[in-house]
Amino acid sequence: MPKLISCFLFVVSLQLATGLGAAEAIHEERSRYRDITVTQIGERRCLLFNVHRGDRNQTCVMVNDRDRLVFDYTKMSFAGLLLNPEPSRILVIGLGGGSIPLTFSDMFPTAQIDIVEIDDAVVRVAKEFFFFEETENMRVFVDDGRPFIKRAGIRGQTYDYIVLDAFSGDYIPEHMLTREFLEEVKSIMGPDSVLIANTFSTSRLYDHESVTYQRAFGEFFNFKLPTSGNRIIITQLEPLPPRGELVTRAADLAERMVKYDVPLNDYPRRLSTRVDWDMSRRELTDQYSPGNLLQEN
């Protein structure tokens, strides 16, 4: 018993010393699509979806240092700058708290940034609690990402930096995982465009998802960090650049990324093209979706 009391007192004193403690829910609501909760602990404010199912934080910001990106996967999304360091038309599918588009807007104030978010409640919460603001060059469209992209392709629109971040805990909408969807994404890409997809580091769909991207784009960079449960797929229509070019661009951009706490110089060595999935697995299609796979197991 004395040991237990001693451990408890140590934990309490550590929490007090570091400013940690129980996170306080400062906002809760049920939208048409999910439960939305905003919590705060010290200076760290976080957005959570469907917390009753144990889903993870979607966005966290430090309210006293808004530029600093908190999550590794958010920082990893900027590795695409190693392929296209000066994007002028940016598309982000999935808003969350808005960390990714806000950082792009700060880095490239003249770039046109379009954000697609299916849930208008998420847009409202991002503006009220996460300092997100639309500007003349940064607009939010309340829409499903797939038909938005399809319509953009029909109109002949292109983007040179595309971020697919419609990720909720362990779930990505299945209609945005298929070969047909990736072909629609390709229709809004040009020779200099780069695609960034926030996907699963480990899941039952990992092999199928990897095969699908490989068949749609050929070789891609598989970006993982030991500190993150996410993996970032980075690809383009043209052949991928050699590693030496990535290192040079990282050195050129590294100083600009310091304020966001993005260790860009560390990224080139972690971008792998090694196949670490079962290539015999079937690709995901609109007819052969993750729902089919889960029913088979």
DOTORVEX-977188 format. One record per residue (C-alpha): residue in one letter; z, y, x. Coordinates in steps of 0.5 Angstrom, whole numbers, padded with zeros to 4 digits, always signed. Each point is the difference from the previous one (the first is absolute). Example, Ala and Ser with C-alpha at 12.3 -4.5 7.8 and 13.67 -1.06 7.14 Angstrom:
2
A+0016-0009+0025 S-0002+0007+0002 
//
This chain:
297
M+0000+0000+0000 P+0002+0005+0005 K-0007-0001+0004 L-0004+0001-0007 I+0004+0007-0001 S-0002+0002+0007 C-0007-0002-0001 F+0000+0004-0007 L+0003+0006+0003 F-0005+0000+0006 V-0006+0000-0005 V+0003+0006-0004 S+0002+0004+0006 L-0008-0002+0003 Q-0002+0003-0007 L+0004+0006+0000 A-0002+0001+0007 T-0008-0001-0001 G+0000+0004-0007 L-0002-0007-0003 G+0003-0003-0007 A-0002-0002-0006 A-0007+0003-0003 E+0001+0005-0006 A-0005-0001-0005 I-0002+0007-0002 H-0006-0001-0004 E-0002-0006-0005 E-0005-0001-0005 R-0005-0006-0003 S-0007+0002+0000 R-0006-0004-0003 Y-0001-0004+0006 R+0007-0001+0004 D+0007+0002+0001 I+0001+0006+0004 T+0006+0002+0004 V+0002+0006+0005 T+0006-0002+0005 Q+0003+0005+0005 I+0005-0002+0006 G+0001+0006+0004 E-0006+0003+0002 R-0005-0006-0002 R-0003+0000-0007 C-0004-0006-0002 L-0004-0002-0006 L+0000-0007-0002 F-0004-0004-0005 N+0003-0005-0005 V+0007-0001+0004 H+0002-0005-0005 R-0005-0005+0003 G+0002+0002+0007 D-0006+0004+0002 R+0000+0004+0006 N+0000+0008+0001 Q-0007+0003-0001 T+0002+0006+0004 C+0006+0003+0004 V+0000+0007+0002 M+0005+0004+0004 V+0002+0006-0004 N+0002+0004+0006 D-0006-0002+0004 R-0006-0001-0005 D-0006-0001+0006 R+0004-0006+0003 L-0003-0007-0003 V+0005-0005-0002 F-0003-0006-0001 D-0004-0004+0006 Y-0006-0002-0005 T-0001+0007-0002 K-0001+0002+0007 M-0004-0006+0001 S-0005+0003-0005 F-0002+0006+0005 A-0002-0005+0005 G-0007+0001-0003 L+0000+0006+0004 L-0002-0004+0006 L-0007-0001-0004 N-0001+0006-0003 P+0004+0006+0003 E-0002+0006-0004 P-0001-0003-0008 S-0003+0006-0004 R+0000-0004-0007 I+0006-0005-0001 L+0002-0005-0006 V+0007-0003-0001 I+0001-0005-0005 G+0007+0000-0002 L+0005+0006+0000 G+0007-0002+0001 G+0004+0006+0002 G-0006+0003+0003 S+0002-0001+0008 I-0007-0002+0002 P-0005+0005-0004 L+0006+0006+0002 T-0001-0002+0007 F-0008+0000+0000 S+0001+0007-0003 D+0004+0002+0005 M-0004-0002+0006 F-0007+0001-0003 P+0001+0006-0005 T-0007+0001-0001 A-0002-0007-0002 Q-0001-0002-0007 I+0005-0005-0002 D+0000-0004-0007 I+0006-0004-0002 V-0001-0005-0006 E+0007-0002-0003 I+0000-0005-0006 D+0006+0003-0003 D+0001+0007-0002 A+0008-0001+0001 V-0001-0002+0007 V-0004+0007+0001 R+0006+0004-0004 V+0006-0004+0005 A-0004+0002+0006 K-0001+0007-0002 E+0008+0001-0002 F+0003-0004+0005 F-0004-0001+0006 F-0003+0007+0001 F-0007-0002-0001 E-0005+0005-0003 E-0007+0000-0001 T-0004+0006+0003 E-0007+0002+0000 N-0003-0005+0004 M+0005-0006-0002 R-0001-0002-0007 V+0004-0006-0004 F-0004-0004-0005 V+0004-0004-0005 D-0005-0006+0000 D-0001-0007+0002 G-0002-0001+0007 R-0006-0005-0001 P-0004+0004-0005 F+0001+0006+0003 I-0003-0003+0006 K-0005-0003-0004 R-0002+0007-0003 A+0000+0003+0007 G-0005-0005+0003 I-0005+0001-0006 R+0001+0008+0001 G-0002-0001+0007 Q+0007+0003+0003 T+0002-0003+0006 Y+0007+0001+0004 D+0001-0001+0007 Y+0007-0002+0000 I+0002-0005-0006 V+0008-0002+0000 L+0001-0006-0005 D+0007+0001-0002 A+0001-0003-0007 F+0006-0004+0003 S+0006-0002-0004 G+0005-0004+0003 D-0003-0007+0001 Y-0006+0002-0005 I-0007+0003+0001 P-0004+0000-0007 E-0004-0006+0001 H-0007+0004-0003 M+0001+0004+0007 L+0000-0006+0004 T-0006-0003-0001 R-0007-0001+0003 E-0003+0004-0005 F+0005+0006+0000 L-0001+0000+0008 E-0008+0001-0001 E+0001+0006-0005 V+0005+0003+0006 K-0006-0001+0005 S-0005+0004-0005 I+0005+0006+0001 M+0000-0001+0008 G-0005+0003+0005 P-0001-0002+0007 D+0006+0004+0003 S+0005-0002-0006 V+0006-0004+0001 L+0004-0004-0005 I+0007-0001+0001 A+0003-0005-0005 N+0008-0001+0000 T+0000-0008-0002 F+0005-0006+0001 S+0003-0002+0007 T+0002-0007-0003 S-0002-0002-0007 R-0003-0006-0003 L-0006+0004-0001 Y-0001+0002+0008 D-0005-0005+0002 H-0004+0001-0007 E+0000+0008+0001 S-0002+0000+0007 V-0006-0005-0001 T-0002+0005-0006 Y+0000+0006+0005 Q-0003-0004+0006 R-0006-0001-0005 A+0000+0007-0003 F+0000+0003+0007 G-0001-0005+0006 E+0005+0002+0005 F+0006+0004-0001 F+0007+0002+0003 N+0006-0003-0002 F+0006+0004+0001 K+0007-0002+0000 L+0007+0002+0003 P+0006-0005+0001 T+0004+0006-0004 S-0005+0000-0006 G-0001-0005-0006 N-0007+0003-0001 R-0006-0001+0004 I-0006+0005+0000 I-0007-0002+0000 I-0005+0005+0003 T-0007+0000+0000 Q-0007+0003-0001 L-0007-0001-0001 E-0002+0001+0007 P+0002-0005+0006 L+0008+0002+0002 P+0001+0004+0006 P+0002-0003+0006 R+0007+0000+0002 G-0001+0005+0006 E-0003+0005-0005 L+0007-0001-0005 V+0004+0002+0006 T-0004+0006+0002 R+0001+0003-0007 A+0007-0002-0001 A+0002+0004+0006 D-0004+0006-0003 L+0003-0001-0006 A+0007-0002+0002 E+0003+0007+0001 R-0002+0002-0007 M+0004-0006-0003 V+0006+0001+0003 K+0003+0005-0006 Y-0001-0006-0005 D+0003-0005+0005 V-0006-0004+0001 P-0001-0004+0006 L-0007+0000+0001 N-0001-0002+0007 D+0004-0006-0002 Y-0006-0002-0005 P-0006-0002+0004 R+0003-0006+0003 R+0003-0003-0007 L-0007+0001-0003 S-0002-0008+0000 T-0007-0003-0002 R+0003-0007+0001 V-0001-0004-0006 D+0007-0003-0002 W-0002-0002-0007 D-0003-0007-0002 M-0007+0002-0001 S-0002-0006-0004 R+0004+0003-0006 R-0004+0003-0006 E-0001+0007-0001 L+0003+0004-0005 T-0005+0002-0006 D+0000+0003-0007 Q+0000-0007-0002 Y+0004-0003+0005 S+0006+0005+0000 P+0007-0001+0003 G+0002-0002-0007 N-0004-0006+0000 L+0003-0002+0007 L+0007+0001-0002 Q-0001-0005-0006 E-0003-0005+0004 N+0007+0000+0005 
//
